[in-house]
Amino acid sequence: MKISNIEDVEVQLNPPGAVITMSNYIDVSQLQAQLSNAGHYLIKEFG
């Protein structure tokens, strides 16, 4: 899957999580819509 403005993604399994590096801000709802097309994934904003 390729999403515009995503430069890097670091995923860890234990504990589950990911860090997404963007060149321009992408709203969490837009990311969730794209992830839903790839399977049963959930994204939340922390920090």
Phi, psi and omega in degrees: 000136179234124178240130180303143178076358173272120181264326184202150175223127175248122183244137173234145184265332183223102357286155182296134178178173179205150173242126182248125177257126184240146174280331174220147182300136174238127181298143181303323180295325177291319178296318180298320178299318179292318180294326179298330177290338183266347182150201183266076180243151179232135179239137177227150178264128177241153173096000000 
